[in-house]
Amino acid sequence: MACNVMEKPRAGVINPIFTCQPAGAQFASIGIKDCIGIVHGGQGCVMFVRLIFSQHFKESFELASSSVHEEGAVFGALRRVEEGVDVLLMRYPHVKVIPIITTCSTEIIGDDIDGLVIKLNEGLLKEKYSDREVYLVPIHSPSFVGSMISGYDSAVKDIVKYFATKEEPNGKVNLFTGWVNPGDVTALKHLLKEMDIDATVLFEIEEFDSPLMPDGQHVSHGETTIEDLQSTANATASIALNRYEGGKAAQYLEQEFNVPATLGPTPIGIRNTDSFLQTLKQITGKPISPSLVKERGIAVDALTDLAHMFLAEKKVAIYGNPDLVIGLAQFCIDLEMKPVLLLLGDDNPFYVDDPRIKELKENVDWDMDIVTNADLWVMEDRIKNTGLELDLILGHSKGRFSSIDHKIPMVRVGFPTYDRAGMFRHPVVGYAGATWLAEEMANALFTDMEYKGNREWSLNVW
């Protein structure tokens, strides 16, 4: 019995776990204040991404498209971007940042967006918008390689690289959150506040949970400012909570501006949250507050109520963003559960070198498969055709049919989640996230026990 890392044996993809690089770049762009990105490609490259954002967050987001058609695909379509920048600046007086995000089609035809940015800076912006503060940020995200994860990671680096400006030290910590929910950002800011630490949160997406006000509904947007991005070069240190979602930006700041970088661990569960707080303590010299010690104790008590009696030995399959999957697997192991199948859904060849995966390989004493470049058919096929027995599935809504068809309880976690209400408000990070996750898993198992009459009597008195 051992933990094995393998690549999906098939060349094709059946029900992918992730979407493409431009989606990740777009998610990064909507985290910036006064920003509307132009996606240089067909309209579908924006329409379907906006749709999935709206399905997950139940909000509306502003993204633009250069709307490339047949003529542009043959003769080049940079003119469409020029027109798009002009229209955006005319229609939206508040816009300051315009990322220009490439797609597979425009990368293949070789449109030079870097050269176009120089041309627009010297031409259109000087001639027509000289009184405006405008930043055009080229972002290359060809969708024929990588995934939304690598697209997000590269976009965050490109944005930070564009804006970071060395000045006097600001005493702050750069906190690269990765692809998280508004509830996670709230939880992370709570931890920082309790330790009295001043941080630049990248990206500040609490406002994605937008209010419906008497004067009308507001379009959701992030709150990370240009000044925040510029100041990243002057921080005391950077922490990328997710190695594959912000790690490149943290490493860039270390290499270019000597801002020390720490990659992870993703603060899912007790031990990883402990590690996160210890990192903050080491960086800032500030003690972990008694309020957080108490909060940790409440979480440990909640987990103790559930782990040995209900969660122990339960076999789990987990899929989704790699840092999330690995963090969930570590948390499940701490709860005495047995992750038996982890699915990482893109072509990143470096997962095998991840120290957390190496730790799993060294310490797991049951059969666990970690499948890279995976799709959801891997899980479906193993359940249907190879006799994989599961007690629980953890993942986003795209895998719901395996749960339904095979009557396996499932907890929705990750992006996109669209078949349960309000999941984006609940954190999975921090002590509060550990409590919520454990109780969600337990409640899913309790419901399954009731429906199947499996030890249902134990719920009567526990």
C-alpha positions in Angstrom: 0.0 0.0 0.0 1.4 3.4 -1.0 0.8 6.8 -2.5 1.4 6.8 -6.2 1.7 9.8 -8.6 0.7 9.2 -12.2 -0.5 11.0 -15.3 -3.9 10.2 -16.8 -3.2 7.5 -19.4 -5.6 8.9 -22.0 -4.8 11.6 -24.5 -8.3 13.0 -24.6 -10.2 14.9 -21.9 -13.7 13.8 -20.8 -15.3 16.4 -18.5 -12.4 18.6 -17.6 -11.7 19.7 -14.1 -10.4 23.2 -15.1 -11.0 25.7 -17.8 -8.4 27.6 -19.8 -5.6 30.1 -19.1 -7.6 33.2 -20.1 -10.2 32.4 -17.5 -7.5 32.6 -14.8 -6.2 35.9 -16.2 -9.7 37.3 -16.2 -10.2 36.3 -12.6 -7.1 38.1 -11.6 -8.2 41.2 -13.5 -11.6 41.5 -11.8 -9.8 41.7 -8.5 -8.3 45.2 -9.3 -10.2 48.4 -8.7 -10.9 50.7 -11.7 -10.0 47.9 -14.1 -11.7 46.3 -17.0 -9.8 43.7 -19.0 -10.0 43.2 -22.8 -9.8 39.6 -23.8 -8.3 39.5 -27.2 -10.1 36.6 -29.0 -13.6 35.4 -29.8 -16.6 36.6 -27.9 -17.0 33.2 -26.3 -13.7 33.6 -24.5 -15.4 36.3 -22.4 -19.0 35.3 -22.5 -18.6 31.8 -21.0 -16.0 32.9 -18.5 -18.3 35.7 -17.3 -21.1 33.2 -17.1 -19.2 30.8 -14.9 -18.1 33.7 -12.6 -21.7 34.8 -12.3 -22.9 31.3 -11.7 -20.4 30.9 -8.9 -20.7 34.3 -7.2 -24.2 35.2 -8.3 -23.0 38.6 -9.3 -22.2 40.5 -12.5 -18.7 41.3 -13.6 -17.3 43.7 -16.3 -15.0 42.2 -18.9 -14.6 43.2 -22.5 -13.8 41.4 -25.7 -12.0 42.4 -28.9 -14.5 40.1 -30.7 -12.2 38.6 -33.3 -14.0 37.1 -36.3 -12.8 35.4 -39.5 -11.1 38.5 -41.1 -9.1 39.1 -37.9 -8.1 35.5 -37.7 -6.7 35.6 -41.2 -5.2 39.2 -41.4 -4.5 40.0 -37.7 -6.8 41.6 -35.2 -4.8 44.2 -33.4 -7.1 46.9 -34.8 -9.9 45.4 -32.7 -7.9 45.9 -29.6 -7.1 49.5 -30.5 -10.8 50.2 -31.0 -11.6 48.3 -27.8 -9.3 50.4 -25.7 -10.8 53.6 -27.1 -14.4 52.5 -26.5 -13.6 51.4 -22.9 -12.0 54.7 -22.1 -14.8 56.7 -23.6 -17.6 54.7 -22.0 -16.0 54.2 -18.5 -14.4 57.5 -17.2 -13.3 55.7 -14.0 -11.2 53.0 -15.8 -7.5 53.2 -15.2 -6.2 49.7 -15.7 -6.8 47.7 -18.9 -5.2 44.3 -19.0 -5.0 43.0 -22.6 -5.4 39.2 -22.3 -4.5 37.0 -25.2 -6.3 33.7 -26.1 -5.3 30.6 -28.2 -6.5 32.1 -31.5 -4.6 35.4 -31.2 -1.5 33.7 -29.9 -1.6 31.4 -32.9 -1.9 34.2 -35.4 0.9 36.1 -33.7 -0.7 39.3 -32.7 1.9 41.5 -31.0 0.1 42.9 -28.0 3.3 44.1 -26.4 4.1 46.2 -29.5 0.5 47.4 -29.6 0.8 48.7 -26.0 3.8 50.7 -26.9 2.0 52.1 -30.0 -1.1 53.0 -27.9 0.9 54.6 -25.2 2.7 56.8 -27.8 -0.4 57.4 -29.9 -4.0 57.1 -28.6 -3.3 57.8 -25.0 -1.2 60.9 -25.6 -3.4 62.3 -28.3 -6.9 61.6 -26.9 -6.5 60.7 -23.2 -3.5 62.8 -22.0 -5.5 63.9 -19.0 -6.3 60.3 -17.9 -4.3 57.9 -15.8 -4.3 54.8 -17.9 -2.2 51.6 -17.7 -2.3 49.0 -20.5 -1.0 45.6 -19.2 -0.2 42.9 -21.7 -0.9 39.4 -20.4 -0.1 36.3 -22.5 -2.5 33.4 -21.7 -2.6 31.0 -24.7 -5.4 28.4 -23.8 -3.8 25.5 -25.7 -1.4 25.0 -22.8 -1.8 25.1 -19.0 -5.1 25.9 -17.4 -7.0 28.6 -15.5 -4.5 27.9 -12.6 -1.4 28.7 -14.6 -3.3 31.6 -16.3 -4.1 33.2 -13.0 -0.5 32.6 -11.7 1.1 34.2 -14.8 -1.4 37.1 -14.8 -0.8 38.0 -11.2 3.0 38.0 -11.9 2.5 40.1 -15.0 0.4 42.7 -13.2 2.7 42.9 -10.2 5.7 43.1 -12.6 4.1 46.0 -14.4 3.2 48.1 -11.4 5.8 47.2 -8.6 7.9 50.3 -8.0 10.8 50.5 -5.5 10.5 53.2 -2.9 10.8 53.4 0.9 9.9 50.3 2.9 6.3 50.3 3.9 6.4 47.7 6.7 3.6 45.7 5.1 3.3 42.0 4.2 2.2 41.1 0.7 -0.5 38.4 1.0 -1.2 36.6 -2.3 -4.4 34.8 -1.6 -4.7 32.7 -4.7 -8.0 31.7 -6.2 -10.3 32.0 -3.2 -13.7 33.2 -2.2 -14.8 36.4 -0.6 -15.4 34.4 2.6 -11.8 33.3 2.6 -10.5 36.9 2.2 -12.7 37.9 5.2 -11.2 35.1 7.2 -7.6 35.9 6.3 -8.1 39.6 7.1 -9.5 38.5 10.5 -6.4 36.6 11.3 -4.2 39.5 10.2 -6.3 41.9 12.3 -6.1 39.7 15.4 -2.3 39.8 15.1 -2.2 43.5 14.4 -0.4 43.0 11.0 -0.7 45.5 8.2 -0.9 43.6 4.9 -1.5 44.3 1.2 -4.1 41.7 0.2 -3.8 40.6 -3.4 -6.5 40.4 -4.5 -9.0 42.1 -2.3 -12.3 40.5 -3.4 -14.6 40.8 -0.4 -16.7 43.2 -2.5 -17.5 40.3 -4.9 -20.4 39.7 -2.5 -22.0 43.0 -3.6 -24.9 44.6 -1.8 -28.2 45.4 -3.4 -28.6 49.1 -2.4 -31.6 51.5 -2.6 -29.9 53.3 -5.5 -29.6 50.2 -7.5 -27.5 47.1 -8.0 -23.7 47.6 -8.3 -21.4 45.7 -10.6 -19.0 43.6 -8.5 -15.3 44.5 -8.5 -12.2 44.0 -6.5 -10.6 46.6 -4.2 -6.9 46.2 -4.9 -5.7 49.6 -6.0 -2.9 50.7 -8.2 -1.1 52.0 -5.1 -1.4 48.6 -3.6 0.2 47.0 -6.6 3.0 49.6 -6.8 3.8 49.2 -3.1 4.4 45.4 -3.4 8.1 46.1 -4.1 8.4 47.8 -0.7 7.0 45.1 1.5 8.7 43.4 4.4 7.9 40.0 2.9 5.5 38.2 0.6 3.4 35.1 1.4 1.8 33.2 -1.4 -0.8 31.0 0.3 -1.1 28.9 -2.8 2.1 27.7 -4.5 0.4 27.6 -7.9 -1.8 30.7 -7.6 0.4 33.7 -6.9 3.7 31.9 -6.3 5.3 33.4 -9.4 4.6 37.0 -8.3 6.0 36.4 -4.9 9.2 34.9 -6.4 9.5 37.7 -8.8 9.4 40.3 -6.0 12.1 38.3 -4.2 14.4 38.1 -7.2 13.9 41.7 -8.4 13.4 43.7 -5.2 14.7 41.4 -2.4 11.3 41.0 -0.8 11.6 37.6 0.9 9.0 35.1 -0.4 7.2 32.2 1.4 5.1 29.8 -0.6 2.3 28.2 1.4 1.2 26.2 3.1 -2.4 26.8 2.1 -4.0 27.5 5.5 -6.6 24.7 5.3 -7.1 22.8 8.6 -5.5 23.3 12.0 -1.8 22.5 11.3 -1.6 24.6 8.1 -3.3 27.5 9.8 -0.8 27.1 12.6 2.0 27.2 10.1 0.6 30.4 8.5 0.4 32.2 11.8 3.9 31.0 12.7 5.2 32.5 9.4 3.5 35.8 10.2 5.0 35.7 13.6 8.5 35.1 12.2 8.2 37.8 9.6 6.8 40.5 11.8 7.9 39.6 15.3 4.4 39.9 16.5 3.0 37.3 18.9 0.0 35.1 18.1 -2.9 36.8 20.0 -4.8 35.0 22.8 -8.0 35.5 20.8 -6.6 33.3 18.0 -5.4 30.7 20.6 -9.0 30.6 21.9 -10.4 30.4 18.3 -8.0 27.5 17.6 -9.2 25.7 20.8 -12.9 26.1 19.7 -12.0 24.6 16.3 -10.1 21.7 17.8 -13.0 21.0 20.1 -15.4 21.0 17.2 -13.2 18.6 15.2 -12.8 16.3 18.2 -16.5 15.9 18.4 -16.6 14.5 14.9 -13.3 13.0 13.9 -12.9 9.6 15.6 -16.6 8.8 15.8 -17.8 9.8 12.4 -15.0 10.8 10.0 -12.3 8.3 10.8 -11.5 5.7 8.0 -13.9 7.4 5.5 -12.5 7.1 2.0 -12.5 10.4 0.1 -11.9 11.5 -3.5 -10.9 15.1 -4.0 -10.5 17.2 -7.2 -10.1 20.9 -8.1 -7.4 23.5 -7.9 -4.1 21.8 -6.9 -3.4 23.8 -3.7 -6.9 23.3 -2.6 -6.8 19.6 -3.3 -3.6 19.0 -1.5 -4.7 21.2 1.5 -8.0 19.3 1.8 -6.1 16.0 1.6 -3.8 17.0 4.5 -6.8 18.1 6.5 -8.7 14.9 5.9 -5.7 12.9 7.0 -5.5 14.9 10.2 -9.2 14.0 10.8 -8.3 10.3 10.4 -9.9 10.1 7.0 -8.3 8.3 4.0 -8.0 10.3 0.8 -7.7 7.6 -1.9 -7.9 9.6 -5.1 -6.6 13.1 -5.8 -7.2 14.6 -9.2 -5.1 17.5 -10.5 -6.5 18.7 -13.7 -3.8 20.2 -15.9 -0.5 19.5 -17.6 1.9 21.0 -15.0 4.9 18.6 -14.9 6.1 19.9 -11.5 3.4 18.5 -9.2 5.6 15.5 -8.7 8.2 17.7 -7.1 5.8 19.4 -4.7 7.1 18.9 -1.2 3.6 18.3 0.1 3.1 15.5 -2.4 6.5 14.1 -1.5 5.3 14.1 2.1 2.2 12.2 1.2 4.2 9.6 -0.7 6.5 9.1 2.3 3.8 8.9 5.0 0.6 7.4 3.5 0.2 3.8 4.4 -2.9 3.0 2.3 -3.6 3.0 -1.4 -3.7 6.6 -2.7 -3.5 7.7 -6.3 -2.6 11.2 -7.3 -3.5 11.7 -11.0 -2.1 14.7 -12.9 -3.5 16.1 -16.1 -6.7 14.4 -14.9 -10.3 14.8 -15.8 -13.5 13.8 -14.0 -13.8 10.7 -16.1 -10.9 9.3 -14.1 -13.1 9.3 -11.0 -16.2 8.1 -12.8 -14.4 5.3 -14.5 -12.9 4.0 -11.3 -16.2 4.0 -9.5 -18.0 2.3 -12.4 -15.4 -0.1 -13.7 -12.7 -0.7 -11.2 -14.6 -1.0 -8.0 -13.4 2.2 -6.3 -15.3 2.5 -3.0 -15.9 6.1 -1.7 -17.6 7.4 1.3 -17.3 11.1 0.3 -16.4 13.3 -2.6 -14.9 16.8 -2.2 -14.9 19.1 -5.2 -16.7 21.7 -7.3 -20.1 21.4 -9.0 -18.8 19.9 -12.2 -18.5 16.5 -10.5 -22.0 16.4 -9.1 -23.2 13.7 -11.5 -20.8 11.1 -10.1 -22.2 11.8 -6.7 -25.8 11.7 -7.9 -25.5 8.6 -10.1 -23.5 6.5 -7.6 -25.3 7.9 -4.4 -22.0 9.0 -2.9 -22.3 12.0 -0.5 -20.5 15.1 -1.7 -19.4 18.4 -0.2 -19.1 21.3 -2.7 -15.8 23.1 -2.3 -13.8 25.1 -4.9 -14.6 26.9 -8.1 -17.1 26.7 -9.7 -19.9 25.9 -7.2 -23.3 26.8 -8.7 -25.7 24.2 -7.4 -25.6 25.2 -3.7 -26.5 28.6 -2.3 -24.0 31.0 -0.7 -21.0 28.7 -0.7 -18.7 31.6 -1.6 -19.5 33.2 1.7 -18.0 30.4 3.8 -14.2 30.2 4.2 -12.3 27.0 3.9 -9.1 28.7 5.3 -8.3 29.4 8.9 -9.7 27.9 12.1 -13.3 29.0 11.0 -12.8 27.2 7.7 -11.6 24.0 9.4 -14.7 24.0 11.6 -17.0 24.6 8.6 -15.4 22.0 6.4 -15.5 19.3 9.1 -19.1 20.0 9.9 -20.1 20.1 6.2 -18.4 16.7 5.7 -20.0 15.3 8.8 -23.5 16.6 7.9 -23.2 15.1 4.4 -22.3 11.8 5.9 -25.2 12.1 8.4 -27.7 12.7 5.6 -26.4 9.7 3.7 -26.6 7.5 6.8 -30.3 8.6 7.2 -31.2 7.9 3.6 -29.4 4.5 3.5 -30.3 3.4 7.0 -26.6 3.0 7.7 -26.0 3.3 11.5 -28.7 5.9 11.5 -29.4 5.0 15.1 -26.1 6.5 16.2 -27.3 10.0 15.3 -30.1 9.7 17.8 -27.9 10.2 20.9 -24.4 11.4 19.9 
